[in-house]
Amino acid sequence: MMRKVVRAGAVSAAMFALSACANVPAPAYQPGIGNLQALRVAATPIGVDDFAAAPGVNDRKFGLRADSMTGAGSDGSFSTYLQQALEKELRNAGRLDDAAGLRLSGTLTENRLDANGMSVGDATVGARFVLTRDGRVIYDQVHSVDHEWESSFIGALAIPAAMQGYSATVQKLVGELFADPAFIEATR
């Protein structure tokens, strides 16, 4: 009997160890209502070009306690996640046009996620956004945002909260770009 208990305990421990080392992509980006309202001010359709990460910026994976979160962009990077978030926002507002002369590109300049706090998680995401009209730069600004959310000592609660918190941080960064008066003026 003791042998069965030990064997069951070993199997349970192995399954727990395997499940605790998950490598999951960031959650699907959800456009924000505030971003939709800000984009409706922009009268001109915008195309989105490639985004990349600056040298030394984490573009692939965050450790989330025993798990890890990868970028959910089509290439598994966080810079592409940001690019595709912008595309979703523009498409949602009816402002995305792949053939537009107005083009938005960028570079991820900061990318940090901390899910190790006992009661608070936080993230910082920053990017340099460049808007061109027919090849001429008309907007070139760096934006950075910090975001905090309620977390937990319990990993099963903290990890999903951190994943959603990161997505909310990206949404906040996109909102800061769309609300920038210089960006609004450049898109008219």
Salt bridges, closest charged atoms under 4 A:
ASP49 OD1 - ARG103 NH2 2.67
ASP122 OD2 - ARG112 NH2 2.59
ASP140 OD2 - ARG128 NH2 2.40
GLU176 OE2 - HIS143 ND1 2.90
ASP180 OD2 - HIS143 NE2 3.25
GLU185 OE1 - ARG188 NH1 3.91
